[in-house]
Amino acid sequence: MARPAQVIIDEDGDDEDGDLLVDWKASSSSILASASASIAIATTTATTATRTLKSSCGLFSGGASVSNVLCLDSDSDGSAPIAVVLGTQTSSVDDPREIKRRKLEQEKEARKEERAARKQAKEAEKQRLKEEKRKKKEAERLQKARAKEKAAQVRTHEQQKAKWEKGTFSAENTVAIIDCKVAENGLIGGKCCSSFFYGQLLNLFAGKELKFSLSSNPISGSIIWKTKRLAESFDTENDEIELEEVDVPYVLLVFGAEEFSSLLCQGSLDVHVRRVQAQYPGFTVCYLVNKLHWYLQKKDQEQFKRGESEWIRPNADKALAELVTNYCGVHSRLCIDEAEVADHVIALTRSLIECPYKQRLTSLSVSKNGDHIVDKDPNKEVIKKSSWLKTLVAIPKVSGAAAIAISKRYPSFRSLLNAYMDPSMTVEF
């Protein structure tokens, strides 16, 4: 609350000490009456003085303001009136209009900042969405590229798997492991290792693009084969093709005639067969003997010429027959010279490479295309048109004419089977 105004009275007009300071509220009624008269007289002058005072105080430019200014003319000589200030001086900060203006400016500034913040947030959100969209597109592109690459890899692996299953790579991944004794004994290609490497077997292996290696096998004079194939756990989605090395279940034992005859004379062939089967269980065993009959005939002639009685001719034919009848998966092969041995080894290698991938024939698919029909048979075209005739000519020693005669008597397999199973019918020979 504003303090009460004070009235300064200059009694002698000399602006010196000794003047009276009178409180407005405490003044007497006479002083109030005199002041009222003076106020009335100085109204016009006060207005002008007030404006001059306000201008001098800089109120129009934002300085201090005076609420009431009174001019009291107590001099009778017409000198300048005395200024009386009523009320208190106040700052422009307390002006309601200034406060309102500042408040409006602050609100305007706040709204401006809020708009700028919203715009900035909107731009940031826009950039974030744009970046997320770009990253999403990039991720989708990468995912599509990976899926495309994976699909191409799966297709490649499937093609590779199909080729492996067909045996396309079997020749280049199959190796014939030949025991060194086969070369040292001169059984194929020469009398020493050097001649073996330049012998017929080497030339045939190179010509057929087949692989071989020399090694010391567990069984002396043997030839075994190893090949690579797809692993059973191979999956087309894997990064690499998985291969595993396996043994071809076949072992070839190459003997010279003299060595095999000695084995027969000592009666140790059975021991040798069982030792081979124990070393290679489940394998097919083949005894290949070179120049056996030539050697036996030569020994017989020498015995006849010299009269030697120590030589006892072994029963080779019986021993070879017993290999087939007394053992499972054991047979023999006789060759007349080293060239035939080399040819047999090459043909056997080729068969071991190709046979596992050939389509296995069943009882219904035997000679289904009539390939077994003799080209010179005059009834060839008639036989090819009838599946029953093709079946009949597939029977050993049944010619085309005999098949046609059988089909006339028995037009189907059922009729032939019924006649065969009829106990009342007899067969005349």
KAJOCOR-V695979 format. One record per residue. N is the residue number from 1. RES is the residue in one small letter. OMEGA is omega as a letter, one per 30 degrees, with the letter a starting at -180 (* if undefined). Layout:
N_RES_OMEGA ; N_RES_OMEGA
This chain:
1_m_a ; 2_a_l ; 3_r_a ; 4_p_a ; 5_a_l ; 6_q_a ; 7_v_l ; 8_i_a ; 9_i_l ; 10_d_a ; 11_e_a ; 12_d_l ; 13_g_a ; 14_d_l ; 15_d_l ; 16_e_a ; 17_d_a ; 18_g_l ; 19_d_a ; 20_l_l ; 21_l_a ; 22_v_l ; 23_d_a ; 24_w_a ; 25_k_a ; 26_a_a ; 27_s_a ; 28_s_a ; 29_s_a ; 30_s_l ; 31_i_l ; 32_l_a ; 33_a_l ; 34_s_l ; 35_a_l ; 36_s_l ; 37_a_l ; 38_s_l ; 39_i_l ; 40_a_a ; 41_i_a ; 42_a_a ; 43_t_a ; 44_t_a ; 45_t_a ; 46_a_a ; 47_t_l ; 48_t_a ; 49_a_l ; 50_t_l ; 51_r_l ; 52_t_l ; 53_l_l ; 54_k_l ; 55_s_l ; 56_s_l ; 57_c_l ; 58_g_a ; 59_l_a ; 60_f_l ; 61_s_l ; 62_g_l ; 63_g_a ; 64_a_a ; 65_s_l ; 66_v_a ; 67_s_a ; 68_n_l ; 69_v_l ; 70_l_l ; 71_c_a ; 72_l_l ; 73_d_a ; 74_s_a ; 75_d_l ; 76_s_a ; 77_d_l ; 78_g_l ; 79_s_a ; 80_a_a ; 81_p_l ; 82_i_a ; 83_a_l ; 84_v_a ; 85_v_l ; 86_l_l ; 87_g_a ; 88_t_l ; 89_q_a ; 90_t_l ; 91_s_l ; 92_s_l ; 93_v_a ; 94_d_l ; 95_d_a ; 96_p_a ; 97_r_l ; 98_e_l ; 99_i_l ; 100_k_l ; 101_r_l ; 102_r_l ; 103_k_l ; 104_l_l ; 105_e_l ; 106_q_l ; 107_e_l ; 108_k_l ; 109_e_l ; 110_a_l ; 111_r_l ; 112_k_l ; 113_e_l ; 114_e_l ; 115_r_l ; 116_a_l ; 117_a_l ; 118_r_l ; 119_k_l ; 120_q_l ; 121_a_l ; 122_k_l ; 123_e_l ; 124_a_l ; 125_e_l ; 126_k_l ; 127_q_l ; 128_r_l ; 129_l_l ; 130_k_l ; 131_e_l ; 132_e_l ; 133_k_l ; 134_r_l ; 135_k_l ; 136_k_l ; 137_k_l ; 138_e_l ; 139_a_l ; 140_e_l ; 141_r_l ; 142_l_l ; 143_q_l ; 144_k_l ; 145_a_l ; 146_r_l ; 147_a_l ; 148_k_l ; 149_e_l ; 150_k_l ; 151_a_l ; 152_a_l ; 153_q_l ; 154_v_l ; 155_r_l ; 156_t_l ; 157_h_l ; 158_e_l ; 159_q_l ; 160_q_l ; 161_k_l ; 162_a_l ; 163_k_l ; 164_w_a ; 165_e_l ; 166_k_l ; 167_g_a ; 168_t_a ; 169_f_a ; 170_s_a ; 171_a_a ; 172_e_l ; 173_n_l ; 174_t_a ; 175_v_l ; 176_a_a ; 177_i_a ; 178_i_l ; 179_d_a ; 180_c_a ; 181_k_l ; 182_v_l ; 183_a_a ; 184_e_a ; 185_n_l ; 186_g_a ; 187_l_l ; 188_i_l ; 189_g_l ; 190_g_a ; 191_k_a ; 192_c_a ; 193_c_a ; 194_s_l ; 195_s_l ; 196_f_a ; 197_f_l ; 198_y_a ; 199_g_a ; 200_q_a ; 201_l_l ; 202_l_l ; 203_n_l ; 204_l_l ; 205_f_l ; 206_a_a ; 207_g_l ; 208_k_a ; 209_e_l ; 210_l_a ; 211_k_l ; 212_f_l ; 213_s_l ; 214_l_a ; 215_s_l ; 216_s_a ; 217_n_l ; 218_p_l ; 219_i_a ; 220_s_l ; 221_g_a ; 222_s_l ; 223_i_l ; 224_i_a ; 225_w_l ; 226_k_a ; 227_t_l ; 228_k_l ; 229_r_l ; 230_l_l ; 231_a_l ; 232_e_l ; 233_s_a ; 234_f_l ; 235_d_a ; 236_t_l ; 237_e_l ; 238_n_a ; 239_d_a ; 240_e_l ; 241_i_a ; 242_e_l ; 243_l_l ; 244_e_a ; 245_e_a ; 246_v_l ; 247_d_l ; 248_v_a ; 249_p_l ; 250_y_l ; 251_v_l ; 252_l_l ; 253_l_a ; 254_v_a ; 255_f_l ; 256_g_a ; 257_a_a ; 258_e_a ; 259_e_a ; 260_f_l ; 261_s_l ; 262_s_l ; 263_l_l ; 264_l_a ; 265_c_l ; 266_q_l ; 267_g_a ; 268_s_l ; 269_l_l ; 270_d_l ; 271_v_a ; 272_h_l ; 273_v_a ; 274_r_l ; 275_r_l ; 276_v_l ; 277_q_l ; 278_a_l ; 279_q_a ; 280_y_a ; 281_p_l ; 282_g_a ; 283_f_l ; 284_t_a ; 285_v_l ; 286_c_l ; 287_y_l ; 288_l_a ; 289_v_a ; 290_n_l ; 291_k_a ; 292_l_a ; 293_h_l ; 294_w_a ; 295_y_l ; 296_l_l ; 297_q_l ; 298_k_l ; 299_k_l ; 300_d_l ; 301_q_l ; 302_e_l ; 303_q_a ; 304_f_a ; 305_k_a ; 306_r_a ; 307_g_l ; 308_e_l ; 309_s_a ; 310_e_a ; 311_w_l ; 312_i_a ; 313_r_l ; 314_p_l ; 315_n_a ; 316_a_a ; 317_d_l ; 318_k_a ; 319_a_l ; 320_l_l ; 321_a_l ; 322_e_l ; 323_l_a ; 324_v_a ; 325_t_a ; 326_n_a ; 327_y_l ; 328_c_l ; 329_g_l ; 330_v_l ; 331_h_a ; 332_s_l ; 333_r_l ; 334_l_l ; 335_c_a ; 336_i_l ; 337_d_a ; 338_e_l ; 339_a_l ; 340_e_l ; 341_v_l ; 342_a_l ; 343_d_l ; 344_h_l ; 345_v_l ; 346_i_l ; 347_a_l ; 348_l_l ; 349_t_l ; 350_r_l ; 351_s_l ; 352_l_l ; 353_i_a ; 354_e_a ; 355_c_a ; 356_p_a ; 357_y_l ; 358_k_l ; 359_q_a ; 360_r_a ; 361_l_l ; 362_t_l ; 363_s_a ; 364_l_a ; 365_s_a ; 366_v_l ; 367_s_a ; 368_k_a ; 369_n_l ; 370_g_a ; 371_d_a ; 372_h_a ; 373_i_a ; 374_v_a ; 375_d_a ; 376_k_a ; 377_d_a ; 378_p_a ; 379_n_a ; 380_k_a ; 381_e_l ; 382_v_a ; 383_i_a ; 384_k_a ; 385_k_a ; 386_s_l ; 387_s_l ; 388_w_l ; 389_l_l ; 390_k_l ; 391_t_a ; 392_l_a ; 393_v_l ; 394_a_l ; 395_i_a ; 396_p_l ; 397_k_l ; 398_v_a ; 399_s_l ; 400_g_l ; 401_a_l ; 402_a_l ; 403_a_l ; 404_i_l ; 405_a_l ; 406_i_a ; 407_s_l ; 408_k_l ; 409_r_a ; 410_y_a ; 411_p_a ; 412_s_l ; 413_f_l ; 414_r_a ; 415_s_l ; 416_l_l ; 417_l_l ; 418_n_l ; 419_a_a ; 420_y_a ; 421_m_a ; 422_d_a ; 423_p_a ; 424_s_a ; 425_m_l ; 426_t_l ; 427_v_l ; 428_e_l ; 429_f_*
